[in-house]
Amino acid sequence: MAISLLALGLWSSISLSQNSPPRNPVVRVDPVKGGECDPCDRMAVIFVHGIGGSSTTTWTNTNGTYWPNVLANDPEIGTNIDIYAVKYDSSLLWSKSSIIDIMKRIDLELDSFFYFHRYQKVSLICHSMGGIVCTSYLLHVKARYGHRVLAKFRLVFAMAVPYSGSEYANFRRIFKWSSAQTRILVPIDQNDFGQLLRLTTREILEKQRDQHCPLLTTYAGYEEQALQSYDSVPDSVLRRLNLIIVKKESAIAGVNENNIRGFQRDHFTLVEPSGATDDVNIWVRDNLKACIDGTTVCKGRLQDAEFNECGRPLGEFPHPGEVTTDPADVLFKP
């Protein structure tokens, strides 16, 4: 018990090193490698960081390697993908913006992005709470635009995503200045939002299959190593606490057992591969290639006759400012 309380205290002190976010959080999609296209034959790969992260530091190794650049420069898939990193302001502490506020802003920003960049295949690489954000966005796409637009999203790489919550999110019960965003990270038995998200996701994916749509495949990577280092915290203290931020059972909840893999990394280094030959990068890169090639996953194209029954015909993202007289009948542009 003493070690658990000490761990919670340490986790909160780590959070204190973060800058307080602005009251009106900014959300944007930063291009790493990409451009205007309509339609886009290349695959869009979208990186989404977690709470307290950023579109740059989350994915950067201590040797300076920036993971999105590694994929962008890959000799086999680099020419077939465009890469973007979502930036949103978040913090374990101080933030007054609820996760719903953040998600609404991300929904609007990504909707606008996909309207102007009509990709036929999209993959998401999401870290920690970013995986909850990704799931929420996919549910928004289905609710707002239907199964045919949702079918553009073919892969999700869930990297240490707390699908069943994390016990360390309970520090919000102790520290009054904890961010409202941490509510969605508490253990699943105390997390109504997480339970609803999981149930709704399962039902939507089952219906996507039944409507003969291209399927969304999730790969889950999880940390096998306790937190090794962080800023000025003594390594000896971290080793004693044995902090595994998102445990395996939470990170793989609801994911096909054939699509899970553990790595000898901690919660942060899991998404900081050292280069092209790093195990994490190879795992993600090989599955992206399979999707691009349409071999083991991502078979077929939405335009193929076998997918004619999938949702509304000619489904596309409408203009973000478009308003319909009947909210249930969204106007789609061909």
N, C-alpha and C positions, 0 to 999 in steps of 0.2 A: 504493500500500500504506500509506504514512504517513497519507494522508487517511482511508483506511478505518479504521485503528486509532484515529485521532483521533475519527472519527465514533462508533465503538463506545464510546470513553471518554466522549464527550459524552452519548451515550444513557444510559450508566450513571449519570452525574452528574445528569442530569435525573431519573432514577429515585430518586436519593438524597433528592430534595425531597419524596418521598411519605412519609407516615407509615407506620410498621411496622404491619401488620394484626394483629389478635388471633390467638392460637394456634387458637381455635375460630371460624372465620369465620362471620359472620352472613349469611344469605340471606333476603331478603324481597321481596314484590311490593308496591310502593307505588302506591296509586291516584292518578291525576292527574285523571281524570274517569270516573266509573263508579259502579256500585252493585250491589246484589243483584238477580239476575234468574234465573228458572228456568222455561222456557229463555230464552236471551237472543237477541232478534231483531237487536240491534245487533252490529257487528263489534268484536272485541277487538283493539286494537293494542298490542303489547307491545314496549317498548324494552329492549334488552339491551346494556349498555356493555362495553367491553373491559378488558384488564388495566391496572390502575392507575387506572381511571376510577371514576365513581360514577353513581347514578341522577339526579343533578342537574347536576354540573359538566360531564359529558361532552357534554350537549345544550344548554349555555347559551352564547350568543354574548357577546362582550365588551360589547355594548350592553344586556345583561341579558335578551335574548329567550330564552325557554325553549322549545325546539322542540315538545315534547309539547303545550304550551299553544297554540301556533300551530295545530296540527291540531285540537285540541279546540274552538277558537273559529272554525274555518272555517265560513263561512255555508252552504256546500253539503253538506259531509260531517260537520260537527261533531255534528249530532243523530243520526247513524247509527253513531257509533263511541264506544266506551269506551276509555280510554287508561290504561296502567299502565307503570311503570318497574321493572325488576328491579334490585335492589341486592345485590351480593355483594362480599365483601372480597377484594381481590387486589392484588398488587404485583409489579413487575419484580424487586424485591429483598426479601430477608428471609423471605418467606412460606414456612412449613414445610408448608402444606397443598398436596397435589398437585392437579393439575387434576381428577383422578378424584374426590377428596374434594369439590371444589367442585361438580362436575357432579352427583354423587349428591345433594348438598344442594339444588341447583337442581331436580333431577328431583322430589324430594319436595315442595318448596314449590310448584312449578307444578302438579303433580298435584293437590295439595290445593286450589289456587286454582281449577282447572278443574272440580273436583268441585262446588264451591259456586257457580260461575259457568258455567252450561252454554251457552257460546257455540256457535253453529253455524258461524261463520266467524272465523278468527283470522289476524292478520297479525303478522309479527315484523320489527322494525327493529333490526338488529344492527351494532355497530361493532367493527372490528378483531377481537381474540380473541373478542369476544362472538358473532361469526358461527360460530366453531368450537363455542362453547357451544350456540348455537341448533341447529346441525346434530346435535350429540350428543343434545340433548333430543328432537329429532324421531325419531332412531333408537331412543331409549328408548321413545317413545310406540308406535312400530311393534312393537318387541319385546315390550312389556308388554301392549299393548291391541289391537293389530291395525290393519289398513288402514282400517277404517271410522272409527276415532277419529282416525287420522292424517289422514284426508280433511277434517277440520275446519280444518286449517291450509292456507290457500290462497295466501298470499303471504309471501315472505321478501325484505326489502331488505338486501342484504349491502353494507355501506358500508366500503370499504377492508378487507375481510376477507382475511387471508393464506391463501387456500386452498392455495397452494403454498409457504407459509412466507415468512419474511422474513430476509434475511441479517443484520439487526441483532440477531436473537435469538441469534446466535452469541456475543454478548458473555458468555453464561453460561459459556462455556469458559474465559474469562479471569478472571472475577470469581467467587470462591468463594462469595460471599454472594448470588448471583443466585437468584431464586425458582425453585422446582421447576416452577412453572406455565409457564415459558418453553420447556420441552422441546417442547411441541406447536407452537411457532412457528418452529422452525428449518426451513431449506429442505427441500422435500419429498423430495429424494433422500436425506436423512439422517433422515427423519421417518417411522418405521413407523406411528405412530398416525395421522398425516395420510393416509398411503397407504391404510390400512385404512378410515378414515372415508370417503374419496373413493369407494373401490370399493363399500363397503356402501351408501352413499347412492345411487349409480347403479343398483345392483341393485334396491333398494327402490322407486325411482321408476319403473323399468321394470315391475316387478310391479304397482305401483299403476295404471299405465296398462292393463296387460293384464287386470286385474280390474275394469275399467270404473269406477274410482273418480274422484271429483272430483280434478283434478290440482293439485299444488303448483307455483307459478311463482316463480322466483327472479329478482330484478333486482339487478344488481351496479353500484354506483357506485364510482369509483376516483379517487384524487388525481392531479392533473396538475401540481401545484406542490410544489416542495421546501419543507421546513419553514421557515416565515417568522419565527416568533418563539416564544420559550418562556421565561417567567419572566425571570431576570436574564441569560440567555445573550445576548451581543451579537449583533445581527442580522447584522453583517458576518461573524461566524464561521459562522453558520448558512448564509448565502448561499454562502460558500466551500465548505462541506461538501456542499451540494446533497443534503440528506437527503430522499429519497422513501422513506418507511418501508415501504409496501406497493406494490410495482411493479404496473403494469397486468396483466402476464401472470399474476401470482399472484392478483390481485383478481377476475379474470374467469374463472379456470380452471373449466371444466365448466358455464359459464352460456351460454345461448343468445345468440348475437351480437346478436339484435334487442332484447335486454333489458339491454344494458350501456351505461353512459354515464360519460364522464369530466367532471370539473369542475375549474376553475381554483382549487383549494383545496389546502391541505396536509392531512396525516393527521388533524389535530385539527379544523381549521375546516370540514372536509367535513361534519361532523355538527353544525355550529353555524350554521344559517341565520339571517340577520339579521331575517327577518320573512316575512310571507305571500307577498310577491312575489319572494322569493329563488329562484333557479333550482333549488336542491336541494329546497326545500320543494314547489315546483310539480311537479317530477318525481314525487316520492313521493305527493303529494296527488292528482294526476291518475290515477295507477295504483291508488291506494286507491279512488277514486271508480268507476273501471272495474270493480273487484272488487265493490263494493257494488251497482252497477247490474247486474252480471252480463253485461256486454257483451263486451269483448274477452277478459277473463279471468274466472275464478270463475263460469263459466256453470252454472246449475242449483243445486238445493239437495240436500243429502244425502238428504232424504226423498223426492225425485222417483223415479218408477218406473225411470228409466234407470240409477239407481245401486243397484238392488236386489241386484245381484251383488257389490257392494263389501263384502268382509269380513263380519264377524258382523252379524246384524241387530240393530237397536236398540242399537248400540254407544254406550257412554258411559263416562266416567271413573268407576271404582268409588270408594268411600270409601277414603281413604288408608290406614286401618287395617284394611281388609278382608283376610281371609286365606282362601284356598281350600285344599281338601284336595289338589287337583291344581294345582300352579303353572302348568301349561300350559293350564289351563281357567279363565280369569279370569271371575268373575261380573260381568256388566254390569247396571246398573240401567236400566230404561226411562226 
